[in-house]
């Protein structure tokens, strides 16, 4: 790590001797195929399936998709993939890239109005989808939207695309793709409201994930079998898992939906070495009654992300002999920092690691962007090749996302120690101001989830006439939870009085994004509508 200032300002840039390749997504696949054509690239992990593709077969399929798309679309057009985590998604992703078009991912759980927003906002020309997902008739909805949206000209059933592919010219020359050109538009998770499309360049994702995937796989990089447990429409799926596996010449195993027992079978049978997963799903695996009977010895590491990582979860993973990699990144800035398999147990459990190679990170005042010092809480800001090109058709929002000196403002609060190791402190927008005192919800949430009474917790500020805001805790309780009065007393032993929640609510589940992030704005809206009964303190 290199210090960029002579003072103790919290600014670091991850270092590495390798020069970024700066290649397009299609060029990545071509290179890996040339180097390992017969290696297994892709496995369909759906129950009873186990279809397999070598890298040569994956490239051939992707080139077929690219040539078929060029019959109905032009390079630069937006092509949506509205599908679950299936192998055809990965083939389509590479095909869109090889055609010089821009992939737009859509959550397969979306209903027609939600999908319409993305299709219309991105000006999608073609939509690749499936007939059905969890009872949602995606193909039927997409076909109906095709008749309503002027720019949407083509809808294709990914799982029955024979006629679409057969109509392509097998001799068609695929375009040269500039690595600096847009590769994909990924819509933000929407933890604060209406989603925005983040535009990511080819080199942004390939360079970033080359370093990121190597960090996640660690010492198991030369035998990578990556189980994709996060959705492909999300950055963690279509970039970190899909492209990351390719950079390691590894095997990607897809599953369309999570079933803990089926996942354990896949881990054993496919000799899975790594996976990325949200905390709730990791808990489901660790607590499964069949776990002691399953051989999980091939797993070297799991990438935990998408939500607050309880330290106890990281410890439980470590106790199984698995390295808990905790990463930090955003749709707009993939893979900013991460822990690694060479870190101490404390760092693995309590931090989000160091900046990845060629990624610059600083801690700054969230109000005026002035650099903060070592050990001081501030906004995590970043810059480098990994940052996005901007929000699609939203120049004002793009400008607002950057500080005047060019650093991307993540909106997340953190602290950096003198080794350059980062720790999270919450969301800047989540910060509660109680009677003039700044309260960071993440600190309180970390204490709550360590209690045996609490499965999950979210802390927010609720309006108060006297204090302006007060601290409120929403808790998903464990069986046999003590009265919240006793929980407050326990917290008061470790936290200053103004940080201890004065309002408490027990909930069955939290409103979350598909990637597992709690939507705190939705939690507050539900409270305003009277959905939650308050517990007496």
N, C-alpha and C positions, 0 to 999 in steps of 0.2 A: 504494500500500500504506500502511496506517496502523498505527503502533505503538501497542499497547494499554497499555503500561506505560512508566514513565519510565526504568526501568533497562534493562539490555541483555538482558532475558529474551527467549528465542526464541519470541515469540508474534506472529502476524500474522493479519489478515483481508483477503481479497481485496476490492477495492473496484470499484464500477461505478455509474454514474449511473442505470441502468435499475432500475425497481422490479419484482421478480418478479411474474409474472402470477398464479401460484397456481391454474392451471387443471387440470382433469382430463385424462386421456389422451384420452378421447372428445372433450372440448371443444377440445383441440389440433387433432385431425383435422378437426373441423367448421370451425374458424376458418381453417385453411390451405386447406381446400377452398373456402370462400366467397371467399377472396382469389385463389386460382389453380386453379379447377376443372378446366381443360383441360390443365394441366401434367402431364407424366408423373411418376407417383409411384412406380411399382414395375415392375421388369423381371425376368422369370425368366431367369437366366443359365445354366440347365442346357443342356448340349449339344443343339442342334437345337430348342430351345424358343423363347425370346425372346418369350413372352407379355408384354403390357404393360397396365398399368392407369393411367388418369388419376386425379387425386385424387377427382374426382366418382365414378368407378367404384369406387375403393377404399372410399370412404365408403358407397356403396350396398351393396357386398358385406359390409362390416362391420356395417351395420345389419341386413342379412339374417341374419347369424350371431347378432346380439344377440336378435332377435325369436324365432329358432328356439330359442335357449337358454332364453328365458323360458317356453317351453312345458314344460320339464322341470326347470328349476332356478329358484331365487329370488335376488334381489340379495343379495350377501354370501356366496353359495355359492362354493366353490372349483372351478375348472374347469382341468383339466390340459391342456397341449399337449405331446404326446410325439411329436416330429417333428424332422426335419432342417431346414436352412435353405432353406425353400421359400416362395414367395409366400403360400401358404395359411396359413402360420404367422403372417405379418404381418396378414393379414385377420382371422384368429382373435383375435389379440392385441387389435386395436381393437374387435372385436365383443364380447369378454368385458368390456372396459372400458365400452363403451356400455351393456351390460346391468347394470352395477353389481356385477359379480361379480369374483372375485379370481383372476387367472391364476397357475397353478402350472406351472413349466416342468420337463420331465424330459429328461435326456440320452438321445438316441435310441440310443446305444450300450449303454444299460442292459439287463441281462437281467431276467427276471421278478422274482427276489427283490429286486433293487435298486429296480426300479420300484414294487414292492409297498410297500416302506418309505416312499417318498415319497407314494404314493396314500393309504396308511393314515395316515401321520403328519399329512398336511394335511387329511384327511377330505374327499377329492375327491368331488364329486357327478357330474361328467361328465368324460370323457377324450376329447380330440380327437387322433387319431393317423393313421398311414399304414399301408399294408399291410406294407411291407418297408423295411428300411434295412440295407444291408451284410450281407444274409443273415439279419438278425434279423426275425422275423415279428411285428412290433409289434402289428398289429391282432389277430392270433390270441392273443398274450399278454394284451393288454388285455381281450379278451372273456372269457378264462379268469379273469382277476382280478375282473372284474365279478361273476361268480358266487360269488366268495369274500369280497368286501368289502361289508359292509352298506351303507356310505354311497355307494358307487359305483353309480349308477343308469343311466347312459347312456354308451355308447361310440360314437363317430362316426368314420368314415373321411373324413378331411379332403379327400382327392383325389376322392372319389366321394360327395359329401354332398348330392346333388340331392334325395333323398326327405326328408332331415332338414330342408333349407332350405324345401322346398315346403310342409311342414306348418305353417310359421309363419304367424301372422296379419299380413298386410302393414300393417294399420291399428293394430297394437299400439303403445301409447305407451311409449317408453323412459323409464326412471326418471331423475330428477335425481341426479347423482352429486356428492357432497361431495368437493372436492379434497383434503381432509385424510383421507379414508377410504382403506383399503388397496386398492392396485391389483394387487399381485403378491406372491407368495412365491417367492423364488429360493433354492435350497439351496446352501449354501456349498460351495466346491470340495473341501473335505475334505483339505487338506494335513496336517492333524493328527489325523484320525480320522473319527468318525461325522458326517455332514453335519447341519447345522441349517438350518431354514427362516427366512430373513430376510424380514421383512414390510416392504414399501415402500409409502408413500403416493403417491397420484397426483401431488400438487404436489411431493413430494420428487423424483420422477424428471423431471417436465416442466420445473421450474425449473432443476434442476441440469444437465440435458442441453441446455437452451437456451443456457446459457453455455458448456458444455463443447464442444458441436458447433461453435459459432461460433469457438471457440479453435482447434479442430482444423482446420477448413476454412480459417481465416485469410483471406487475400486472395482465395481462390477461392470464398468463401461464396456469391456471387451466381450461380455456375454449378455448384453441387454435384451431382456424380454419385458416389454413395458405394457402393463395392463391399464387401459384407458378407462378410468372410472368416473371421470368428469365429462360433462356433455361436450360433443364436438362443436356445437354452435358457440361455445365459450372459448376464450383464449387458451385456457388450460387444456382444452381438448385438441382443437385444430392446429394450434401452434406448439405448445409445450410438449404434449404427448405425441401428436402425429409427426410434426417436423423434427422434434427433438429425437425421436427414435431413429429417423433416417440419418441424422447427423452422426449417430453412433453405429450405423450399419446394423441396427438391431431389428427386433421383431415387435410389431405393435399388435396387441390383442384387444379387440373391441367387444363391448357388451352393450346391448341396446337399453337395458334397464338393470338396476341393482337388485340382486338377490344374494344375501350373505352366504348361504350354503353353496350356491352355484359359483360364486366368486372364489370361495375357498377351494372348490374342486379345480377351477381354472389355475389357481396359484400352484397347486400341487402337480397337476397334469402337464401344464405348459412350462413349469419351472420358472415362474415369474420372478424377475430380479428387482423390479421397481414398479411403482405406481404412484399416481397423484390422486388425492382423495380429500374430501372435506371431513371435518371432525366427527359429524354425526354418523357417517358411514364407517369411519375407522372404529368408532366405539362399537358399532354393530358387529364388526368382525371380531374384535377383541373379546366381546361378551358372548359370542356364539357358543352354545354348549358343545358343538362338534369340533371346536378349534383344537383341543388337545389331541384329537385323532388325525389331524391333517398335517402333512409334511409341508411346512412353510420355510424350510431351511434355505431355499434358493433366494428368498427375499433379502436383499442387501439394504435397501432404503425405501422409504415412502415419503413423498412430498406432501406435506400437510399445508393446506391453504384454503382460501375462499371464505374464511370466517375466523373469529378469534380462536386461537389455539390454547386450550387449557393446559397449563404446565403439567397437570397430572396425566393428561393424555400422552404428551410427549414422553413422560417418564415410563408409562406403561408400554409404549412402543419400544423404548430403549431396553426395557426389561426382557423383551422377547428377542433381544439380540439384533434388532433392526434399527438402522440409523434414521431418526426422525428429522428429515430435512424440512426446515420451515423457510418458505420463500416469501418475498414481498414483491408485488408488482401490480400494475393496473392495466386496463385495456389500452390506455393511452401510452403507457410506458411499461412494456412487458419485462418481467424479471429484472428488477432493480438490484435486489440483494438476496442472499440466501446463506443459510448455514451449510456446512460441508462435513463429510465423514471424518475429517481430521480435527474437528472442533471438540472442545471439552464438553462433558455432559452438561455442565451449567449453561454454556452457550447454546447447545442444541435445544435445551428445554426453555430457556428464558429470553432468547434474542431472535432477530431475523437476519443475523449474520452480517457479512461484509458486502460492499458493492461488488457486483460482478465485473469481470474484465471490460475495460473501455466504457464503463458506466461511472459518471460523476454524481456524487450525492453531497448535499449539504443540509444542515439544519438552520432554518431561518425564522425570523419573526413573521408570523402569518399576516400581520397587518402591514408592515412596510418592507418586508423581504430582506432586512438587514441580517447578515450571518449571525447566528447564535454561537455561543462557546461550547467547548467540550462539557458534557454533563448537563447541559441546559435543554429543557423541553422546547421544541419549536416545530414548525412545519417541515416535513421531509420534502426537499426539492431535488430535482434531478435533471441532467442534460446529457446528451450523447446521441449516438446513432440509433439507440433503441427507442427514442421518443417518436410519437406519431406525427403524421403530416398535418393533422388538423381535424376538426369536426366537419363532417360532410355538410356542405352548404350552410355552415354556421360560422362565418368569419368573426363575428363579434364574440361568440363563445370561445373560439380558438384564441383570440387575442387575450381574453380574460384568464385563460388557463396558464399564461406565462407571466413571469415577473419581467420587469422592464429590462433586465440584463440577460434575458433569454433562458432562465431556468424554469422548468415545468413545475407548477405548483400542484402537488398531489392532493392537498387537502387533508393529508394524514399527519398526525403528530407523532414525533419520535424524539429519541435522544441518542447521541453518539458518544461512546467512551473514547479514551485516548488511544485505543488500538484500532479505531475505525469501525468497531462493532456497533450495529444499530439495534435499538429496542423500540417497540411500538408504544405509543402513549394514547392512541385513540384517533378519532377524526376531529379535525379543526372545527368543522361545523357542528360536531357533537358537544363541544366544550360548553359547560354550564357555568354561568356567572351567577353565583348565589351571594347576594348582598355584597357585591364587589370582589368576592373571592373566586378565582378560577378553579373549576373542578373538572378533572379529566375522567370521563366515564370508564375508560379502559382500566384505570388503576382499581376502581371499585369492582368492576366485573372480574378482574383477575383474583381478587380476594373472595368474591362470592363463589366462583366455580371451584375453589379449593375446599369449600364446605361440603361434607357428605350429604347435606340436605338439598343441594342444588345441582341439577343436571345442566341447565343453561341459564344465563342471565343477560339482561340488557338494561343498561342504565341510561336514563334520559332526563332532561330538564323539563319540568312542568311549570306553567306560569303561576306566580304567586304575588299577591298585592304588596306584601311587605318586603320580601327578599328579591322580587323580580322573577327569580326562578328558584325552585327547590329540587333536590335530588330525589328521583323516583326510581325504584328497582322493580323490574318485571322479571319474574323468576319462574322457570319451569321446574317444579319441585320433584325431588326424589320421594319414594314412598316413605311415610313416617316423618315428614318434615316437622321440625320444631316450630312453635309459634314465631312469627316474624319478629316479635319483640325480642326474643332470645337471639335471633340472627343479628339484629341491630346491635345488641350488646356485645356479641362476639366481634363484629366489625369495629366497634368503638375502641377495642383494645389495641388495634393496629392503625386506625385511621383517625385523623383530626375530626373533631365533632361535625364541622360543616360538610365533611365528605360523606358522612353516614346517611344513607337514604332515610328520609322522613316519611315517604309514601311508598307503600308496598302493594304489589299486585301479583297474584299467582295465575299463570296461564298454562293451557294445555300444550300450545305450540306457538311459535313466533311466525309472523309474516316474513318470508324470506324470498330472496331471488333464487333462481334455479341453481346457482352455484353455492347456495348456502349462506349468503350474507343476510343478516337481519336488516329488514327495512324499518329503520327507526321512525321515519316519517309516518309509515303506515301504522306503527304501534301507537304513536301519539294520536293519529286520526281515529283509531279504534277507541282509544281512551276518551276522546272528545265526544264520541257517539254513545258513550255509556256502556260499551261492550264489556269492560272489565270492572269487577267489584273490588273495592279497596279493602285491604286487610287492616285490622286494628293493630296499632303499635303500642 
